[in-house]
Amino acid sequence: MRRGLVAAAIAGGFAAAPGSAQDRPAAPAAAPACETRRVEDRIASVTEPGEIRLASGQTVKLSGLRLPDDEPQAKAAHALLASFGDAPLAVGATASAPDRWGRLAAVVTATTDAGPVDLNRALVAAGLALVDAGEADRLCQGGLLAAEGRARDWGLGLWRLERYKPVAADDLERLKGLVGQFALIEGRVRSVGERQQRTYLNFGADWNTDLTITIPKRTWQTMRDRGVTAAHLRGRRVRARGMVEEWRGPAITIMAPEMLEILDGESPRRP
C-alpha cells in the first residue's frame, strides 16, 4: 500500500469503511500519558521483525502492539512501515531506557502531506498488529483497542485468519495448542480468588484443567482503583490477551489492566 493512500486513510478515519464518523480510527492529536520524551528523526531502515532503525542510530520498537507471526501479514506490516522512509518522524519514547536488546519502546508519528500518521495505530487499524502492552504495567496509547476492534469486525489483515481470532475460554484443546503463543481469549468469569500477591480469575469449576487468568498484586490494585472489583467481574464476559502458559490448565498473566476488557454489562468509570 502506498504511503499516500495509507496516510489519507488514517487521517481521514477510513472514510470508506462502515461505521459512524465517531467510530472511525483517526490520527491522535495528544501525546500518550506515559511518553517520557519526544525527538525528531527519520527512518533509516525497518528490520525483518518490524523494528525501526532511526537515522540517529537508535532502534525503536513500536509500543503497545505485537506484529503478526505469519509471513504474509508480517511482510505487509514491514512494507507499511518502510513506506514512510522519507517522512519526518516524531518519536515519543514510552520507556526511560532501551530494553536488553537495545530497543527503545516508542510511539512514532510521521508527518505526511495528508496529515500526521501515528504508525503504531496505523498498523493496528490496518489489521497488521495486535494490541499488546507486553511487560509494561499499562497501555500508553489510548484508542488502540478500539482501532483493533474495528479491524477485527471488518476482517482486515490478520483478522481474516483463524489463528488470531479470539478463542473461547472453554475450548481447552485449542488453548493447549496455543501454549507459548499470544492469543485473545473470551469467556465468562466463574469465580475470582483474591490472594495477597495475586488475584485469579477462574473460568471453570476445575482449577486444575480450566483456564485461569492471573493478575499480579500491583496490576490488581490499579484495576481496583479504576473500579474493577471481584464482585464486578464475577459472571461477566471478558476478553483477555497475552501469552498462553501451562499452569495446571491453560493460563494467562495480565500485567496491564487494559489487557482485560469487559464485554458485557456496565464498565466501571475511571476516577
N, C-alpha and C positions, 0 to 999 in steps of 0.2 A: 504494500500500500504506500503510495507516495506521501511525502511529508505534508504537502499542501492539503491533501484530502483528509489526512489524519487530523491536522490542526483545525481545519474547518469543522470536522465532525465533533471534536472535543469542545471547541469554543462555542459551537452552535448548539450544543446539547443533543447531538444525534437527532436532528430535527426530523429525519425520515423514519425514525423508529417509533413504535407505538407508545402511548402513554401521554400524560399531560405534560406541559412545559415544566411544571413544578417537579415532576418526577424524572426528568431527563438529566443525565450527567453533564456537568459543565466544569470548566476550569475554576479551581478555587481562588478566591481573592485573598484570603487570610493565610498567614503562616501557621503551621501546626503548633500546638501549645508546647510541645517538648523540643522544639527546634532550638539548638544551642547557639548557632551562628550561621551566617549566610555569606557566601563568597560568589564572585563571578568567575566563570570558567567556560571551557568548551570541551566537547567530546574528542578525544584522540582516537579511541577505538572502543569496541564492545567485545568483551571476551565471550568465548563459547557458552559459559554458564549464564551469561547475561549481566555481568558486572560492567560498569562503565569506567574506563581509564580516561582520566581527565588530562588536558594539556598541561596542567600544573604538576602532574606526576602522581596524584592521589588516585587510588582505586575506590570507587563508590559502589556500594550495594544498596539498591533501592529498598527503603524501609517499608515495613508493613505488608509485604507481599512475598509470594513464593511463585517462581516460574514453573511452568509445566515440565514434566519429566519425559514426555513423549516427543520424538524428534520433530514431526511437522509443526506442532504448536510452539516448541522451543525455538525453532528456526524463524517462525513468524514473529515471535516476541523479539528476537535478536534483530530482525530486519526493521521492525518498527523503531527500536532504539537507535539503530545505525542511521536511519533516515534523518535524524536530527543532528548529524555530524557537523554541519557548518553553522548551527544556530547558537547564539549566545545563551548561556545557562546561568540560572541562579541555583546554587547548590546549598540547601539548608540542612546542615548536619543535625541528626536526631540522637546522636551519641557523643559523649565527650571525648572519646578516643577510638581509634580503629580497633577492630577485633583481632583475634590471634592470627588471622591470615592477612592482616594489613588493610582490610576493607573498612571504609567508613560508611555507616548507615546514614542515609540522607533522603530527603525529598528533593527531586530535581525538576525545575521548571524551565522550559525552553521558550525563548522569545521568537515568535514567528509573525509573518505578515497578517495572519488571521487572528493573532492574539496570543496570550500566554498559554502554554500547554503543560500541564502537570504530567510528567512522564509516568509517575507511579500510578496515577489514576487512569491515564490513557491505556496502560496495559490491562488493568483490571476491567475497565469499561469495555474493552475490545474482546474480553474473554480470553486474554493471553496471560493471565496471572490470577492466583487465588490470594485472598486476604489471609495474612499470617503474621502475627506480631512476633513470632519466633520466641526468643528467650526474654524479650522485653516485658516489663510489667504493665504496659499499656499500649494501645494503638494510637500513635501520634496524630494520624491524619483523619480528620472527620470526613464522612461521606464514602469511604472505601467500601464498606459493607453494602450500602445502598447501591453503589455502582456495580458491585459484583452481583447483587440480586437481580438487577435489570439484565445484565449479560446472561445470567443463568436462565431467567424467564424467556429471553429471546433466543436461547440456544446458540450463543456466539462462541466461536473459538473452541476452547477445551470443553465447554459445556455441552457440545454435541456428543462427547464421548462418555460412555457408561462409567469408565474408570473414575471420573471426577464427580459424578452426581452424588448427592447425599445418600448415605447408606442408612437403612432402618436399624435402630438400636437393637432390635430383636433378631436381626439377621446375623447370627453368631458365626455361621460358616463363612460368610463373606468377610466379616470382621477379622476372623482368624487369618484369612488370606491377605489382609492388609497390614498385618503386623510389620512395623518398620517403615510404613508409608504414611504420608499425610492424607487425612481424609476428613470429610464433613459427615457428621452423624446426627440423625434426627430421631427423637423418641420422647416418651413421656416419663418424667421423673417419678419413680415409685416411692422412694424414701430418701431422706437426707440425714447423713450422720455427721454431726459436728464433733470434732475432736480437738485436742489442744493445739496440734501442729498443722492439721489439715482437715478439710471437710470432704465428704464423699457423697456424690450423687449416684444413687443406685437405680437401675432401670429394670430390674427383675427381682424375683424372690430369692434366687440362689446367688449369693455374692461370690461364690467360687467359680461360677461359669458365666454369669451375665455381665453386661457392660457396666463399668464403673468410671465416673469422671472424678478425678482428684483435683482439689483446689487448695494450694498452699495457704497457710495462715495469713500472710500479707495480702494476697490476692482476695481472699475471702473477706478480710476486713474492709478492703476498698469497695467490694461489692455491697457489703452491709452499709457502708457509708452512703452508698447510692440508693439504698432502699431495698436491695435484694436480700431477703432473709430465707431461712429454711422453710418457714411457713409459706412464703410467697412462691417458692419453687415447687413444693410438693404438688404433684398432679399436673404440672404444667408441661406443655410440649416445648422442647427446646432444640436448638441446633448447636452442636459443639464442633470445634475444629482443632486438629492437632495431630501429632504423630501417634499412631496406634501402637500400643505396647501390650505385652503379655504379662499380666499380673493377676494370678488366679485366672479370671476370664480376661477378655479384652479391656483395655483401659486407655484413657487419655488424661493428660495433665494440663490444666488450664492455668497459664501464667498471667495472662492479661484478661481482665473482666470482659472485654469486648469479644473474646473468643467463645463466649456463651451467649447465644441470642434466645430470647423468649419469643416463641412463635404464636402463642395464644394468650388471651387474657390481657389485662391492662399491665403494661410495664411500669415499674416504679419510676418516678421522676427524679432526676438528679438534683440535689440541693443547689 
